[in-house]
Amino acid sequence: MKVSIICPLYNAEAYVGDLYESILKQKNVEIEEIKFVLTESVDKTEFILNEIGASYEVVKKKDFSHSLVREKSAMEAKGDIIVFITQDIQLDGEEWLEKLVQGIIKGECEASFSRQIGYKNHGLERYIREVNYPNQSRIVSKMDVEELGIMCFFFSDASSAIKKDVFVELNGYDGKKLPTNEDMYFAYKLIMNGYRIKYEAESRIIHSHEYSAKEVYSRYKSIGKFFAENPHIGDFKATKKGAGVLKYVLKRAIQDKNYKIIVDLFVNFSSRLIGMTVGKINK
């Protein structure tokens, strides 16, 4: 199967050169195309894209949407498998892509996503990713919805792969301008239509952020709005995942004697809760 890689960009001068080089080093996969979609930027991203000879198109800021930009590129893609990535990831090794798509090629699943490992200096986010992205691969389907609840639709297009014919069949993101969670929106459609998603722990990327309380609040306000506008997804229970994350992070902070993380954890989860609540109310 041939692969089309799609990566939206915005003010990405610090990332795009190294990312492109890392993609070209991937082994044992036929890459049909690498498509960068650049939202109008004020830095040197476009200059760098021309320097490295990368293929790209430019969209105006007013036309950008996490869902619509990806949907248009995916529908036009030439490959049998669509791979979505974000500009700020680091590929861990030269087999990242081979491992990401192997489940689709073997017929184990119709979509997959990579393991995310947080940067060492991003304490809280690194611990949270250890919970959400364990070292054990798994495949979920509609049969798992009752047990896993909303976590059955956990999917990240920071590094994900989807069979193109399935993406087209399910009509992508239905032409919706989603402000966030476009990956979960499509994962719901995959699962509820009888398809399977594989979390591929052997395909690894380095990816995490250090958000301020204000940024966490804003992010979760958008997520709250997403759930309010898509109640068919938001109505699913979160099972015991949230409490499990809290316990794990506390345990890891104590192990590492990183007690500042405990304060960060309280502020972070409080900001999430308030932002999510406000977003649902003010949809």
LINBELBEL-V7650 format. One line per field, one symbol per residue. ss: DSSP state (2 for helix, 1 for strand, 0 for the rest). psi: psi as a letter, one per 20 degrees, with the letter a starting at -180 (. if undefined). burial: b if it has 9 or more other C-alpha atoms within 8 Angstrom, else e. Layout:
ss: ???
psi: ???
burial: ???
This chain:
ss: 0111111110000002222222220000011111111110000022222222000111102220022222222222000011111100011000022222222220000011111110000022222222220000011102222222222220000011111222222000000000000222222222220000111111111100000022222222222222222022220000002222222222222220000222222222222222222222200
psi: pqppppoqqplkhihhghggghghiqqkpoohqoopoopprjbkghggghgikqprqpqqgiiqphghgggghghiqirhppoprrhjqppnrjjggghgihhghijhriqrqrpppqqhimgghgghhhghmrjpqqpqahiighgichihjpppjhnrqppghggggjkckkjqnphrkhghghhggggijjrqpponhioqqporqoqrhghggggighgggghhimhhghiqqjbjgghhggggggghgggjkmihhgghgggghghggggggghhgk.
burial: ebbbbbbbbbbbbebbbebbebeeebeebebbbbbbbbbbbeebbeebbeeeebebeebeeeebbbbbbbbebbeeeebbbbbbbbbebebbebbbbbbbbebbeeebbbbbbbbbbbbeebbbbbbbbbbebbeebebbbbebbeebbbebbebbbebbbbbbebbbeeebbebeebbbbbbbbbbbbbbeeebbbbbbbbbbbbbbeeeebeebbbbbbbbbbbbbeeeebbeeebeeeeeebbebbbebbbeeebeebbebbebbeebbbbbbbbbbeee
